[in-house]
Amino acid sequence: MFKTKKLKLAFVLLAILTIISLYSFISPYEYTKVNLQALLQGPSFAHPFGTDELGRDILTRLSYAVRTSLFVGAFVMLVSVIIGCTIGSFSAYIGGKTDLLIMRITDVFLAFPGILLAIAFSALVGNGFTSVIIALCLFSWVGFALMSRAQVLEIKNKPFIESAQMSGVGNLKIIFRHFLPNIATIIIVESCFVFSGAIISEAGLSFLGIGIQAPHASLGIMLKQGMAYMLVSPHIILVPSLILLTIVLMINLFSDKLTDIIAKH
């Protein structure tokens, strides 16, 4: 019963985020347009979530910010899955010195805290949307590489793999046709954590001023700009904080359900 309620809550949160993300298409306001006559207004019929320090409609900006967060999270997750699983599977399948070299390189990336590596990269190449995505991809693939390597090592000597090798099937085909489908379930669960982690990291980088830059909308930017006015207009920082919490909670609830489904099978 409790698990069913968690799934229902996840769908409710998904519906809320979907409505917010699509709001900008019907909003009468532009998310970058300054309105000096409507500074720091509280929630009202005209502005359901109020306005910010420049008179911009918060709900309209949230619509863009939510889409930005979901896109960054999904893109980083997808790239990390492809790179990490390919590297980990190839390393385990080939073995020997190649496996040793790849794992030592992986250990180097693993030795650095991911967010610090992203900060260093952003500081080196500059701020912006593209640099944030690349910075997050730099460390997000490591977990997939280690997990896929461990799973491939477990099944590489199974009869169906030996049969494929004896049939003359190429290494890449064996990896993509036999290894990856057999480790897909555990990769799906890990993807959910990387998805939410990338969203939080992007918000953190933007909050520090080395991520996505204004006037573009990002949850991190909205939190950073709202800190100076949190005592005067608490809604300006409370709303994006709750939306960030909602996104991460929704992803984790779906991840828990996926874990339960996988455990039953």
N, C-alpha and C positions, 0 to 999 in steps of 0.2 A: 504493500500500500504506500509506504513512504517513498519507494523508488518511483512509483507511478506519479506521485505528487511532484517529485523533482523533475520528471520529464514534462509534466504539464507546465510547471513554472518556467522551464527552459523555453517552451514554445511561446508562452506569454511574453517573456523577455525578448524573444526573437521577433514577435509581432510588434512590440513597442519600438525596437530598434529599426525595424523595416519602415514603420510609419515615419519615424524621425528622419531617417536617411532619405526618404522620398519627399519630405516636406518642401525642400527648396524648389522643387519643380512647380509648386503651386503658391509659393510664398510671394507676397506683394513687395518684398524687400530684397535688395541686393546684399550679399553677405559681406561686401567690402565697403559699402556706401556709408559714409559718416553722416550722422544727423545730430548736430549740436543742440537741437531743440528737445532731444529725448535722451539726455545723458543719465545713465544709472537709474533708469526707471524700474520699478518692481514689476512682477507679473501682473498682466492685465489682459483684457480681451484682445487688444491690438497687438500686444506682445506677450504671448502666453508664458514665456520664461524670462521676461524682462529684457532690458537692453544693457549693453556694456558701457565702458567708460567713454566710448566714442559715439554712443547712441545707436550702435548696430544691433539689429535684432538677434538675440542669443539663439533662439530656436533655429533660425536660418543658418547661422554659423555652425551650430551643432550638426545640422543636416550634412554639411560639407565635411565637418570634422569626423563624423561617424563613418562616412564613406571612405575618407582618407585612411582612418585607422584599420578598417576592414580590408581595404585594398593592400596596405602595407603588410598586414599580418598574413593575408592569403598568399601574396607574392613571395614573401620571405619563406613561408612554409613550403610552397611548391618548389622553389629553387633549392632549398635545403634538402628536401626529400630526394630530388633528382641527383644532386651532387653527392650528398652523404651516402645514399644507398648504393649508388654506382661505385664510389670509391671503396666503401666497406666491403661490398660483395666481390669486387675485382681483387682487392687485397687478400681476402680470405681464400678465394678460389685459386689464385696464382700461388700464394704461399711463398716460402723461402725468403730470400733477401728482399724481394719486392715488398712482401708483406711487412717485413721488419722496418724497411725504410718508410713506407707509408704510415705505419703506426707511430714511428718516432716523430714524423711531421705532425700527425694528429695530436700527439702528446704536447707538442709545442703550443698549438692552438688551445689545447685543454688547460695548459698551465696558466694562461692569462684569464682573469675574469672577463666574461663576454662583454659586459657593458663598458669596461675600461678600454677594451680593444676597439669597440665601436666609437668611443669618445676620441681615442687617439687617431683613428682613421678620419673621422669627421673634421678634427682639428687640422689634419695634414692636408686633405684634399678640398676642404671647404664645406660650407653648409648647403643644404638644399635637399629636395625630395629624392633625387637619384642617389646622392651620397649616403643618405640615411639607409636606403634599401641595401646598398652594397655593404655598408658597415654592419648591418644586422645579419646579412648573409655570411659574413666572414667567420662567425663563430657558431651560427645555428646549425650548420651541417654536421658538426662533430658528433653530436649525439646519435644522429642517424647512421653515421659511418660505423661507430662502435657497436651499435645494436645490430645492424645488418651483418657486420663481420662475425659477431658472435653466433648469430643464427645460421649463417652460411657454413661456418666451421662445424656446426652441429649436424648439418644435413649433407655436406659435400661428399661423404662416403656412403650415402644411402644407395641402394640398388638402382633406383631410377636415374640417378645422376651418372653412375658408372655405365648404365645402359646407353645413355645419351652420348657419353664420351666414346664408347665403343662403336657407336653408329656414325661417328665422324661429325657430330654436331659441333659448330664453332663455340669458342669460349663465351663470346658476347651473347649468342643465342641461348646458351645454357643459363647464363646469369639472368637474362631478361625473361626467359620462358619458364625456367624452373625455380631459380632461387627467389627472385623478387615476389612472385605470387605466393610462395610459401611463407614469406615473412611479412606479408601485407597487413595482417591483422594487428600485429604489435606496432607496426609503423603508423597505422591510422591513429592509434592512441597517442603515440609520441607526437604526432602532427598537431593534435589539439593543444598540447602544452607549448609547443613552439609557436603556434598561432597566437595564443594569449600572451606568451612571453614577448613576442615581437611587438604586439600592440602596446604593452606596458613600456618596453624599451624605447619605442618611437616617441611615446608621450614623455618619457624621461629626458630623452635627448632634446626634444623641442622645448621642454620646460627649462633646460639648462642653456638654451639659446644656440645649440650647435646642431639642431635638427632642421625640421621644416620651418621656414621663416615667414613672418608676417609680410603682407596682409593675408596670406593663405590661412585657411582655418585648420587648426589641429587641436586636439584635446590638450596637449601639452602647452601649446601657445596660449590657449584660453585660461588654463590654470596659472600660468606665469603672469599674464596680464591682469588677472583678477586678484592676485595676492595683495596688491597695493590697496584694494578697495574692499577687502573681505569684511572689515569691521563696519564700513558704511553701507555696503550692499552685499550681504553674504550670498545672495543668490548667484552672483557673478562667478563664484568659485564653487559653490555647492552643486550647481547643475552639471557642469562638465565632470566633476568628481563622481557624481552618481551615475552618469552615463558610462564613464570608464569602468566603474564597478559593475554595472549591468552587463557590459560586453564580456568582461572576464568571467563573471559568474555564469553567464549563459554558455560560454564555451566549455567551462569546467563541468557544468551539469550534463551537457551532451557527451563530454568525455567519459563521465562516470557511467552513463548509460551504455556507451560503446564498450567500456571495460566489462560490464555485466554480460553483455551479449557475447563477447569473445570468450569469457570465462565459461559460459554455458556450452560453448561449442569446442 
